[in-house]
Amino acid sequence: MNKILPFFVVGILVLGGLGAVSGTKSNDENIISEKINFSTPNFSETGDYISIELSEATNSYISEDKPMVPAVTKVYTLPFGTKIDNVKVTFADSIVKGISKPVEPAPETLPVSINTVHNIKKTNELMTYEDIEIYPEQRYSYRVAAGLDNEQHVTFLVVSLNPIQYKPKENKVYYAKSATINVKYTPPANPVNFAEEYDYLIIAPAQFETALQTLVDHKNNLDPPVKTIMFTLDEIPSGVGIDEQEDIKYFIKDAVETMGITYVLLVGAGIKDKEIFPVRYAWISDDIEDNFPSDLYYADIYNDTGGFSNWDRDGDERYCEYPYDIPNVDVIPDVYLARLPCNNVQEVNTIVGKIIEYKAHNKMTKRILQAGGDTFTGNSQIEGEYANEKVMEKLPGYTALRCWASDGSLTKPKLASGWKKSVDFVDWSGHGSPISWATHPPNDEHTWIPPETLISQYAGWSYYDFDAYMINNDYKYPVVFYNSCSNNKFSYKDPCLGWVTLSRKGGGGIATFAASGIGYGVPGNEVSRRMGWMEVRCFEEIMSTKILGQSWHNNIEDYYTTFAGSFDRYDYKTMVEYAMFADPTLVVEDGDDPRSKPVNKPVYTGILDILMELFPRLEKLLDIILAKLI
């Protein structure tokens, strides 16, 4: 995995197709100047409201109970350590349009949690925005962050433009036909020279060292090799930071700068008060939880100036506390990082074996298993199924094996059967908890599915109730995404569903992407923002980059650069809680036949497989017999 050098190139990334664009840069004065032309917005009636669309828009300026107005984001990639001296945006050719109805309000945000009320609460009262003079108030804003671009450390400048403004009291919309961005910057006087000795750093407790050496040797013996080095927690210098977590983060920073590390794997469970690997908690609180575990802390090494990102601006040891610490939270990762929350050596051996076997048995079948239902009842969209469909748009040539609420196919036997169809991916879109996943039938908020069976007595999919142990998919291990709450909450009192999915021997997945805390969705427009947006983009990134760690990083980076102009606490939480359990260097590509190596299953496993297929039919037969008897 070669670093891409040199650093001193200014790149302009245009998101969303921004019409006619002209850009100039003066090497003498370090100036970027770019003109953007906007098309005429499209105004259409949506019930009692007017919706506004702009073909160049990359997102909508969203704040709950405020008008929804299209926005445009521009991203500039600059040398690492660049200082932004000034950003100025001038809008031209402003046009005024009168409208007869209020602008459509932004949708509300609701948790995708099994353990809380989540049906839509908005009233039918017309939003008139009497407290708003003009929205958005600012025509533009910008953010600066450090991050990675194809394994190269860079500085991102994100300029957010609001070419459209709305004055509710006048029933008028103001829109500009063009904008000119002028940026003045200073390149780093003493650029950091990142070494290229190693690619991959593994950090683990000493008791896992012997078991992990097999993985280290495997990576170093690949052709070409992934140059890998391992350190135990005991080998990390103490007292560098204010606690063990900060010691580890400083160690990763040093490894990046002196060894050239771009990929990092943390190994060890993080169960609260029983941590095998230290956990940093992020304090982006909501009505459900005060904090949650976040491994992004270990990956967000640099702040916008290239200094250390400590996540604790006010020094109260409540890290990433919203809104107080947010100026010290850079967000975009500076390494491609993942965790394997192993509880014991046996789990380490299992997952190391699966990683080594993955390529040999990962013949890409172009099949995906999808599960979805009515995430938020009370509107016309069946959100989980809609998200599944949007994922398929990013997987050309793929066939979906669907377990959906709308057609009655979301059952435990069908889910277990789907895992055994040698699928490349599994896509869950609904609600979650640390130990389970579930959703609703259409317009039925009181019913949870998949329904119980005779041998699995609880609704929903969990590992407490046989479900996760029925996925005997041999050596074909899919990449799994959970669009739901807390499925990767590795601080929970018991192993979380995401880890059980991954650590399953003789089955399960090879990677799980999920939230480590309470996730959020958008009723009626599931993929527009929050976890639904992450779900679709995750599969798009995997198909594009192939490398899991880069997919995780790019997902967070893309979310940041897309919505930077209107972040709220839910946006920050969506990025900070996004967790990946995997080998971050693993490449999702064609391997050999997944059935080339038979699995020696215990006899009872085969019997249970048969029972899982038979019991739903027996249940249906019993229902018919009982109905006739009654």
C-alpha positions as CSV (number, residue, x, y, z in Angstrom):
1,M,0.0,0.0,0.0
2,N,2.1,2.8,-1.3
3,K,1.8,6.4,-0.2
4,I,1.0,8.9,-2.9
5,L,3.6,11.7,-3.0
6,P,4.4,14.6,-3.3
7,F,1.9,16.6,-1.2
8,F,2.1,19.9,-2.9
9,V,-0.8,19.7,-5.3
10,V,-4.0,21.7,-5.0
11,G,-7.0,19.5,-5.9
12,I,-10.5,20.7,-6.5
13,L,-13.2,18.2,-5.9
14,V,-16.6,19.1,-7.4
15,L,-19.5,17.5,-5.7
16,G,-22.9,17.0,-7.4
17,G,-22.1,18.5,-10.8
18,L,-21.9,22.3,-10.3
19,G,-22.7,23.5,-13.8
20,A,-20.2,25.8,-15.5
21,V,-17.1,26.2,-13.3
22,S,-14.0,28.2,-13.9
23,G,-11.0,28.2,-11.5
24,T,-7.6,29.9,-11.4
25,K,-4.7,29.6,-8.9
26,S,-1.8,31.9,-8.5
27,N,1.3,30.0,-7.4
28,D,2.9,33.3,-6.3
29,E,0.1,34.5,-4.1
30,N,-1.4,31.1,-3.1
31,I,-4.9,32.1,-4.2
32,I,-7.8,30.0,-5.4
33,S,-10.5,31.8,-7.4
34,E,-13.5,29.9,-8.7
35,K,-16.8,31.0,-10.3
36,I,-19.8,28.8,-10.0
37,N,-22.9,29.2,-12.2
38,F,-26.3,28.1,-10.8
39,S,-29.3,27.1,-12.8
40,T,-32.8,28.4,-12.1
41,P,-34.4,26.7,-9.1
42,N,-37.4,24.5,-9.7
43,F,-40.4,25.4,-7.5
44,S,-43.2,22.8,-7.1
45,E,-46.2,22.4,-4.8
46,T,-46.1,19.6,-2.3
47,G,-49.5,19.7,-0.4
48,D,-49.6,22.8,1.7
49,Y,-46.0,23.8,0.9
50,I,-43.6,24.7,-1.9
51,S,-40.6,22.6,-2.4
52,I,-37.4,24.0,-4.0
53,E,-34.9,22.0,-6.0
54,L,-31.6,23.1,-7.5
55,S,-29.8,20.8,-10.0
56,E,-26.4,21.8,-8.6
57,A,-27.4,21.2,-5.0
58,T,-25.3,18.7,-3.0
59,N,-27.6,18.7,0.0
60,S,-30.3,20.7,1.7
61,Y,-29.8,23.2,4.4
62,I,-31.6,21.3,7.2
63,S,-32.7,22.3,10.7
64,E,-35.7,20.8,12.3
65,D,-38.8,23.1,12.1
66,K,-37.0,25.3,9.6
67,P,-37.5,25.6,5.8
68,M,-35.7,23.1,3.6
69,V,-33.5,25.0,1.2
70,P,-31.0,23.5,-1.3
71,A,-27.3,24.1,-0.6
72,V,-24.1,23.6,-2.5
73,T,-20.8,22.3,-1.0
74,K,-17.3,22.8,-2.6
75,V,-14.3,20.8,-1.3
76,Y,-10.7,21.9,-1.9
77,T,-7.8,19.5,-1.1
78,L,-4.6,21.3,0.0
79,P,-1.2,20.2,1.4
80,F,-1.3,18.9,4.9
81,G,-0.7,21.8,7.4
82,T,-2.0,24.5,5.1
83,K,-3.3,27.6,6.9
84,I,-6.4,29.2,5.5
85,D,-5.9,33.0,5.6
86,N,-9.2,34.1,4.2
87,V,-12.3,32.8,2.4
88,K,-14.7,35.2,0.6
89,V,-17.7,34.4,-1.5
90,T,-19.5,36.9,-3.7
91,F,-22.9,36.2,-5.1
92,A,-24.2,37.9,-8.2
93,D,-27.3,38.3,-10.4
94,S,-29.8,37.9,-7.6
95,I,-33.4,37.3,-8.6
96,V,-36.5,37.6,-6.4
97,K,-39.5,35.2,-6.8
98,G,-42.8,35.4,-5.0
99,I,-44.4,32.2,-3.8
100,S,-48.0,31.5,-2.7
101,K,-47.3,28.9,0.1
102,P,-44.6,28.4,2.8
103,V,-41.4,26.5,1.9
104,E,-41.5,22.9,2.8
105,P,-40.1,22.3,6.3
106,A,-37.2,20.0,7.0
107,P,-38.2,16.5,8.2
108,E,-37.8,15.6,11.8
109,T,-35.1,13.3,13.1
110,L,-36.0,10.2,15.1
111,P,-34.0,7.4,16.7
112,V,-33.7,4.0,15.0
113,S,-33.8,2.3,18.4
114,I,-35.9,-0.7,19.5
115,N,-36.0,0.6,23.0
116,T,-37.7,4.0,22.5
117,V,-40.9,5.5,20.9
118,H,-40.1,6.4,17.3
119,N,-43.3,7.0,15.5
120,I,-43.7,10.4,13.7
121,K,-44.9,13.1,16.1
122,K,-45.2,16.1,13.8
123,T,-48.6,17.7,13.8
124,N,-50.6,18.8,10.7
125,E,-50.3,22.4,11.8
126,L,-49.0,24.5,8.9
127,M,-45.5,25.9,9.4
128,T,-45.4,29.6,8.7
129,Y,-42.0,30.4,10.3
130,E,-43.2,33.6,12.0
131,D,-40.0,33.8,14.0
132,I,-37.7,33.8,10.9
133,E,-36.7,37.0,9.0
134,I,-34.5,35.3,6.4
135,Y,-33.3,31.7,6.1
136,P,-30.5,30.7,6.0
137,E,-29.1,33.8,7.5
138,Q,-25.5,33.3,6.2
139,R,-24.9,33.1,2.5
140,Y,-21.8,30.9,3.0
141,S,-19.6,29.3,5.6
142,Y,-16.4,27.2,5.6
143,R,-14.7,24.5,7.7
144,V,-11.1,23.2,7.6
145,A,-10.1,19.7,8.6
146,A,-7.2,17.3,8.3
147,G,-7.7,13.9,6.8
148,L,-6.6,11.3,4.2
149,D,-6.9,11.3,0.4
150,N,-5.8,8.0,-1.0
151,E,-3.4,7.3,1.9
152,Q,-2.0,10.9,1.6
153,H,-2.3,13.3,4.5
154,V,-4.0,16.5,3.3
155,T,-6.0,19.5,4.5
156,F,-9.6,19.8,3.4
157,L,-11.3,23.2,2.9
158,V,-15.1,22.8,2.7
159,V,-17.0,25.9,1.5
160,S,-20.8,25.7,2.0
161,L,-22.9,28.0,-0.3
162,N,-26.5,29.0,0.2
163,P,-27.4,30.5,-3.2
164,I,-31.1,30.5,-2.2
165,Q,-32.6,32.4,0.8
166,Y,-36.2,32.5,1.9
167,K,-38.1,35.4,3.6
168,P,-41.3,33.9,5.1
169,K,-42.9,37.2,6.1
170,E,-42.7,38.5,2.5
171,N,-43.4,35.1,0.8
172,K,-40.3,35.6,-1.3
173,V,-37.4,33.5,-2.3
174,Y,-34.1,35.2,-3.3
175,Y,-31.7,33.2,-5.5
176,A,-28.3,34.0,-7.1
177,K,-27.3,33.0,-10.6
178,S,-23.6,32.7,-9.7
179,A,-21.0,32.8,-6.9
180,T,-17.3,33.5,-6.9
181,I,-15.1,31.8,-4.3
182,N,-11.8,33.4,-3.4
183,V,-9.4,31.6,-1.0
184,K,-6.1,32.8,0.2
185,Y,-3.9,30.3,2.0
186,T,-0.4,29.8,3.3
187,P,1.3,26.4,2.6
188,P,3.2,24.9,5.6
189,A,6.6,26.4,6.1
190,N,8.0,23.1,7.5
191,P,5.9,20.3,6.0
192,V,5.7,17.0,7.9
193,N,7.8,14.2,6.2
194,F,5.8,11.1,6.7
195,A,7.9,7.9,6.6
196,E,7.0,4.9,4.5
197,E,8.4,2.0,6.6
198,Y,5.1,0.4,7.5
199,D,1.5,0.4,6.4
200,Y,-0.4,-1.3,9.2
201,L,-0.2,-1.0,13.0
202,I,-1.9,-3.6,15.2
203,I,-2.3,-2.7,18.9
204,A,-3.5,-5.3,21.4
205,P,-3.2,-6.5,25.0
206,A,-0.2,-8.9,25.6
207,Q,-2.5,-11.9,26.0
208,F,-3.4,-11.7,22.4
209,E,0.1,-11.2,21.0
210,T,0.8,-14.9,20.1
211,A,-2.6,-15.4,18.4
212,L,-2.2,-12.2,16.4
213,Q,1.3,-12.9,15.2
214,T,-0.3,-15.3,12.7
215,L,-2.1,-12.3,11.2
216,V,1.0,-10.1,11.2
217,D,3.0,-12.9,9.4
218,H,0.1,-13.3,6.9
219,K,0.0,-9.6,6.0
220,N,3.8,-9.4,5.6
221,N,3.9,-12.4,3.4
222,L,1.3,-11.2,0.9
223,D,2.3,-10.2,-2.6
224,P,2.6,-7.3,-2.5
225,P,3.0,-7.2,1.3
226,V,1.0,-5.1,3.7
227,K,3.9,-4.1,5.8
228,T,2.6,-4.8,9.3
229,I,3.9,-4.2,12.8
230,M,2.3,-5.1,16.2
231,F,2.7,-3.5,19.6
232,T,1.1,-4.5,22.9
233,L,-0.5,-2.1,25.2
234,D,2.3,-2.7,27.7
235,E,4.8,-1.4,25.1
236,I,3.1,2.0,24.7
237,P,4.8,4.7,26.7
238,S,2.6,6.0,29.6
239,G,2.4,9.5,30.9
240,V,2.6,11.1,27.5
241,G,-1.1,12.0,27.6
242,I,-3.5,12.6,30.5
243,D,-4.7,9.0,30.5
244,E,-4.2,5.7,28.8
245,Q,-6.5,6.5,25.9
246,E,-4.5,9.7,25.1
247,D,-1.2,7.8,25.5
248,I,-2.5,5.4,22.8
249,K,-3.6,8.2,20.6
250,Y,-0.2,9.9,20.8
251,F,1.5,6.6,20.1
252,I,-0.6,6.2,16.9
253,K,0.4,9.8,15.9
254,D,4.0,9.0,16.4
255,A,3.6,5.8,14.4
256,V,2.0,7.8,11.6
257,E,4.9,10.3,11.4
258,T,7.9,8.0,12.1
259,M,6.7,4.7,10.5
260,G,4.3,5.9,7.9
261,I,1.3,4.0,9.3
262,T,-2.0,4.6,7.5
263,Y,-4.0,1.6,8.8
264,V,-4.7,0.8,12.5
265,L,-6.3,-2.2,14.1
266,L,-7.4,-2.1,17.8
267,V,-7.9,-5.5,19.3
268,G,-9.8,-6.1,22.5
269,A,-13.3,-5.9,23.9
270,G,-14.5,-2.6,25.5
271,I,-17.2,-3.9,27.8
272,K,-17.8,-1.1,30.4
273,D,-15.7,-1.6,33.6
274,K,-14.2,-4.8,32.0
275,E,-12.2,-3.1,29.2
276,I,-9.6,-5.3,27.6
277,F,-8.7,-2.3,25.3
278,P,-9.3,1.2,26.6
279,V,-12.5,3.0,25.4
280,R,-13.0,6.7,24.8
281,Y,-16.6,7.9,25.4
282,A,-18.1,10.7,23.3
283,W,-20.5,13.0,25.1
284,I,-23.0,13.9,22.4
285,S,-26.0,13.4,24.5
286,D,-29.7,13.1,23.6
287,D,-32.9,12.1,25.3
288,I,-31.8,8.4,25.4
289,E,-28.1,8.3,26.3
290,D,-25.5,10.7,27.7
291,N,-22.5,9.1,26.0
292,F,-21.3,6.2,23.8
293,P,-18.0,4.6,22.8
294,S,-16.2,6.1,19.9
295,D,-13.1,4.7,18.1
296,L,-13.1,7.7,15.9
297,Y,-11.2,9.3,18.8
298,Y,-8.2,7.2,18.0
299,A,-8.4,7.9,14.3
300,D,-9.0,11.7,14.5
301,I,-5.3,12.5,15.2
302,Y,-4.9,16.0,13.7
303,N,-6.9,19.2,14.0
304,D,-7.3,21.7,11.2
305,T,-3.9,23.2,11.7
306,G,-2.1,19.9,11.8
307,G,-1.8,19.9,15.6
308,F,-3.0,17.2,18.0
309,S,-6.8,16.8,18.2
310,N,-7.5,16.2,21.9
311,W,-11.4,16.3,21.8
312,D,-11.6,18.1,25.1
313,R,-11.6,21.8,24.6
314,D,-12.8,22.7,28.1
315,G,-10.7,20.2,29.9
316,D,-13.5,18.5,31.9
317,E,-12.7,15.0,30.6
318,R,-16.1,14.7,28.9
319,Y,-14.7,14.2,25.4
320,C,-16.4,15.4,22.3
321,E,-19.1,17.1,24.5
322,Y,-21.6,18.8,22.3
323,P,-21.4,21.7,21.7
324,Y,-18.5,22.8,24.0
325,D,-15.8,20.5,22.6
326,I,-16.8,20.5,19.0
327,P,-14.2,23.1,17.9
328,N,-11.6,20.6,19.1
329,V,-13.1,17.7,17.2
330,D,-11.8,17.6,13.7
331,V,-13.9,14.5,12.8
332,I,-12.3,13.4,9.5
333,P,-10.1,10.4,10.3
334,D,-6.3,10.6,9.8
335,V,-5.9,6.8,9.7
336,Y,-8.0,4.0,8.4
337,L,-9.0,2.4,11.7
338,A,-11.1,-0.6,12.9
339,R,-11.6,-2.6,16.0
340,L,-11.9,-6.3,16.7
341,P,-13.5,-6.4,20.2
342,C,-12.3,-9.8,21.1
343,N,-13.0,-11.1,24.6
344,N,-10.5,-14.0,24.6
345,V,-7.8,-15.8,22.6
346,Q,-10.4,-18.2,21.1
347,E,-12.2,-15.3,19.5
348,V,-8.9,-13.9,18.2
349,N,-8.0,-17.2,16.6
350,T,-11.5,-17.4,15.1
351,I,-11.4,-14.0,13.5
352,V,-7.8,-14.2,12.4
353,G,-8.6,-17.5,10.6
354,K,-11.6,-15.9,8.9
355,I,-9.5,-13.0,7.7
356,I,-6.8,-15.3,6.3
357,E,-9.5,-17.6,4.7
358,Y,-11.5,-14.6,3.2
359,K,-9.7,-14.2,-0.1
360,A,-9.4,-17.9,-0.8
361,H,-13.2,-18.4,-0.4
362,N,-14.6,-15.0,-1.4
363,K,-15.8,-15.7,-4.9
364,M,-18.0,-12.6,-5.6
365,T,-21.4,-13.9,-6.4
366,K,-23.1,-10.5,-7.0
367,R,-25.8,-11.4,-4.5
368,I,-26.9,-9.3,-1.5
369,L,-29.3,-10.2,1.4
370,Q,-31.5,-7.3,2.4
371,A,-33.9,-6.8,5.3
372,G,-36.2,-3.9,5.7
373,G,-39.6,-2.8,6.9
374,D,-41.5,0.3,7.9
375,T,-38.9,2.0,10.1
376,F,-41.1,5.0,10.9
377,T,-44.8,4.4,10.6
378,G,-47.2,7.1,9.8
379,N,-46.0,8.3,6.4
380,S,-46.1,7.0,2.8
381,Q,-42.5,5.7,2.7
382,I,-41.6,2.2,3.9
383,E,-38.2,3.5,4.9
384,G,-36.2,0.3,5.4
385,E,-37.3,-1.1,2.0
386,Y,-36.7,2.2,0.3
387,A,-33.1,2.3,1.7
388,N,-32.6,-1.3,0.5
389,E,-33.6,-0.2,-3.0
390,K,-31.3,2.8,-2.9
391,V,-28.4,0.5,-1.9
392,M,-29.1,-1.6,-5.0
393,E,-28.7,1.4,-7.2
394,K,-25.0,1.4,-6.1
395,L,-24.5,-2.3,-6.8
396,P,-24.9,-2.7,-10.6
397,G,-25.4,-6.2,-11.7
398,Y,-26.4,-7.5,-8.3
399,T,-29.3,-9.6,-7.3
400,A,-31.1,-8.9,-4.1
401,L,-32.4,-11.7,-1.9
402,R,-35.0,-9.6,0.0
403,C,-36.7,-10.2,3.3
404,W,-39.3,-7.4,3.4
405,A,-42.1,-6.5,5.7
406,S,-44.4,-5.4,2.9
407,D,-44.7,-8.9,1.3
408,G,-44.4,-11.0,4.5
409,S,-41.0,-12.4,3.6
410,L,-39.2,-10.9,6.6
411,T,-39.0,-14.1,8.7
412,K,-36.2,-15.7,10.7
413,P,-36.1,-18.9,8.5
414,K,-35.8,-16.8,5.3
415,L,-33.1,-14.6,6.9
416,A,-31.1,-17.6,8.0
417,S,-31.6,-19.2,4.5
418,G,-30.4,-16.0,2.8
419,W,-27.1,-16.0,4.7
420,K,-26.4,-19.4,3.3
421,K,-26.8,-18.3,-0.3
422,S,-23.2,-17.2,-0.6
423,V,-24.0,-13.5,-0.5
424,D,-21.3,-10.8,-0.8
425,F,-23.2,-8.4,1.5
426,V,-26.0,-8.2,4.0
427,D,-27.9,-5.0,4.4
428,W,-30.2,-4.5,7.4
429,S,-32.3,-1.3,7.6
430,G,-34.6,-0.8,10.6
431,H,-34.2,-0.5,14.3
432,G,-31.7,-1.9,16.7
433,S,-30.3,-2.4,20.2
434,P,-26.9,-3.7,21.3
435,I,-28.1,-7.3,21.0
436,S,-30.9,-7.2,18.3
437,W,-32.3,-5.9,15.1
438,A,-36.0,-5.5,14.2
439,T,-38.5,-3.4,12.3
440,H,-42.3,-2.9,11.7
441,P,-44.9,-4.1,9.2
442,P,-46.3,-1.2,7.1
443,N,-48.2,1.2,9.3
444,D,-48.1,-1.0,12.4
445,E,-45.9,0.6,15.0
446,H,-46.9,-1.9,17.7
447,T,-45.7,-5.0,16.0
448,W,-42.0,-6.0,15.7
449,I,-40.7,-8.4,13.1
450,P,-39.3,-10.8,12.1
451,P,-41.8,-12.7,14.2
452,E,-41.0,-15.4,16.7
453,T,-41.0,-19.1,15.8
454,L,-41.4,-22.2,17.9
455,I,-37.7,-22.4,18.7
456,S,-37.0,-18.7,18.6
457,Q,-39.5,-17.2,21.1
458,Y,-38.8,-13.5,20.7
459,A,-39.6,-11.1,17.8
460,G,-36.7,-9.5,16.1
461,W,-33.3,-10.9,15.2
462,S,-30.8,-11.4,18.0
463,Y,-28.2,-13.7,19.4
464,Y,-29.9,-14.3,22.7
465,D,-32.5,-16.4,20.9
466,F,-30.7,-18.7,18.5
467,D,-31.0,-16.4,15.6
468,A,-27.4,-15.4,15.0
469,Y,-26.3,-19.0,15.6
470,M,-28.5,-20.2,12.6
471,I,-26.3,-18.4,10.0
472,N,-24.1,-21.3,9.1
473,N,-22.9,-19.9,5.8
474,D,-19.7,-21.9,5.7
475,Y,-16.6,-20.0,4.5
476,K,-18.4,-17.3,2.4
477,Y,-18.3,-14.4,4.8
478,P,-20.3,-11.2,3.7
479,V,-19.7,-7.6,4.7
480,V,-22.6,-6.5,6.9
481,F,-24.2,-3.1,7.4
482,Y,-26.7,-2.4,10.2
483,N,-28.8,0.8,9.7
484,S,-30.1,0.8,13.2
485,C,-29.1,1.7,16.8
486,S,-26.3,0.4,18.8
487,N,-25.5,-2.8,17.0
488,N,-21.8,-2.0,17.3
489,K,-22.0,-0.8,20.9
490,F,-18.8,-2.5,22.1
491,S,-19.1,-1.1,25.6
492,Y,-22.4,-3.0,26.3
493,K,-22.5,-5.4,29.2
494,D,-22.5,-8.3,26.8
495,P,-21.0,-8.7,23.3
496,C,-23.0,-6.6,20.8
497,L,-24.8,-8.0,17.8
498,G,-22.2,-6.6,15.4
499,W,-19.4,-8.5,17.1
500,V,-21.4,-11.7,17.4
501,T,-22.1,-11.5,13.7
502,L,-18.4,-11.2,13.0
503,S,-16.9,-13.6,15.6
504,R,-19.3,-16.5,14.7
505,K,-17.2,-19.5,13.8
506,G,-18.1,-21.4,10.7
507,G,-20.5,-18.6,9.6
508,G,-21.4,-14.9,10.1
509,G,-19.7,-12.0,8.4
510,I,-16.2,-10.7,7.7
511,A,-16.9,-7.1,8.7
512,T,-19.7,-5.1,10.3
513,F,-20.5,-1.4,9.9
514,A,-22.9,0.0,12.5
515,A,-23.6,2.7,15.1
516,S,-21.9,2.4,18.5
517,G,-24.7,4.4,20.1
518,I,-28.2,5.6,19.4
519,G,-28.5,6.2,15.6
520,Y,-31.0,8.4,13.9
521,G,-33.1,8.4,10.7
522,V,-35.3,10.7,8.7
523,P,-39.0,9.7,8.4
524,G,-40.3,9.7,4.9
525,N,-36.8,10.4,3.4
526,E,-34.6,7.8,5.0
527,V,-31.5,8.1,2.8
528,S,-31.3,11.9,2.8
529,R,-29.2,12.2,5.9
530,R,-28.2,10.4,9.2
531,M,-27.7,6.6,9.2
532,G,-29.8,6.0,6.0
533,W,-27.4,8.2,4.1
534,M,-24.4,6.3,5.6
535,E,-26.0,3.0,4.6
536,V,-26.2,3.8,0.9
537,R,-22.8,5.5,0.8
538,C,-21.1,2.6,2.6
539,F,-21.9,0.2,-0.3
540,E,-21.0,2.8,-2.9
541,E,-17.6,3.3,-1.2
542,I,-16.9,-0.4,-0.9
543,M,-17.6,-0.9,-4.6
544,S,-15.3,2.1,-5.4
545,T,-12.4,1.7,-3.0
546,K,-12.6,-2.1,-2.3
547,I,-10.5,-1.6,0.9
548,L,-12.6,-1.7,4.0
549,G,-10.7,0.9,6.0
550,Q,-10.8,3.4,3.2
551,S,-14.5,2.8,2.9
552,W,-15.1,3.6,6.5
553,H,-12.9,6.7,6.3
554,N,-14.5,8.0,3.1
555,N,-18.0,7.5,4.4
556,I,-17.2,9.8,7.3
557,E,-15.3,12.3,5.1
558,D,-18.1,12.4,2.5
559,Y,-20.7,13.0,5.2
560,Y,-18.6,15.8,6.6
561,T,-18.0,17.5,3.3
562,T,-21.6,17.1,2.1
563,F,-23.4,18.5,5.2
564,A,-20.8,20.8,6.7
565,G,-22.8,23.9,6.2
566,S,-25.7,22.9,8.5
567,F,-24.3,20.4,11.1
568,D,-26.4,19.7,14.2
569,R,-25.9,17.3,17.1
570,Y,-27.4,14.4,15.2
571,D,-24.9,15.0,12.3
572,Y,-21.9,14.9,14.7
573,K,-23.3,11.8,16.4
574,T,-23.8,10.0,13.1
575,M,-20.1,10.5,12.2
576,V,-18.6,10.0,15.7
577,E,-20.5,6.7,16.4
578,Y,-19.9,5.1,13.0
579,A,-17.9,2.0,13.9
580,M,-16.3,-0.7,11.9
581,F,-15.4,-4.2,13.2
582,A,-13.0,-5.6,10.6
583,D,-9.5,-5.8,9.3
584,P,-9.1,-2.3,7.8
585,T,-6.7,-3.6,5.1
586,L,-9.0,-6.3,3.9
587,V,-9.8,-6.0,0.2
588,V,-13.3,-6.9,-1.1
589,E,-12.5,-8.6,-4.3
590,D,-12.9,-11.9,-6.2
591,G,-11.5,-15.0,-4.5
592,D,-12.0,-18.7,-5.1
593,D,-15.1,-20.8,-4.9
594,P,-16.7,-20.3,-1.4
595,R,-17.5,-24.0,-1.3
596,S,-14.0,-25.2,-2.1
597,K,-13.4,-26.0,1.6
598,P,-16.1,-27.9,3.4
599,V,-17.1,-27.0,6.9
600,N,-17.2,-29.8,9.5
601,K,-20.5,-28.9,11.1
602,P,-21.7,-30.6,14.3
603,V,-24.7,-32.9,13.7
604,Y,-27.0,-30.7,15.9
605,T,-26.3,-27.7,13.6
606,G,-27.6,-29.5,10.6
607,I,-30.7,-30.7,12.5
608,L,-31.4,-27.1,13.6
609,D,-31.0,-25.9,10.1
610,I,-33.7,-28.3,9.0
611,L,-36.0,-27.4,11.9
612,M,-35.7,-23.7,11.1
613,E,-37.0,-24.4,7.6
614,L,-39.8,-26.7,8.9
615,F,-41.2,-24.9,11.9
616,P,-42.8,-22.0,10.1
617,R,-44.7,-24.6,7.9
618,L,-45.7,-26.5,11.1
619,E,-46.9,-23.3,12.7
620,K,-49.0,-22.5,9.7
621,L,-50.5,-26.0,9.7
622,L,-51.3,-25.8,13.5
623,D,-53.0,-22.4,12.9
624,I,-55.3,-24.0,10.3
625,I,-56.1,-27.0,12.5
626,L,-56.8,-24.9,15.5
627,A,-59.0,-22.5,13.5
628,K,-61.1,-25.4,12.3
629,L,-61.4,-26.9,15.8
630,I,-62.4,-23.6,17.3
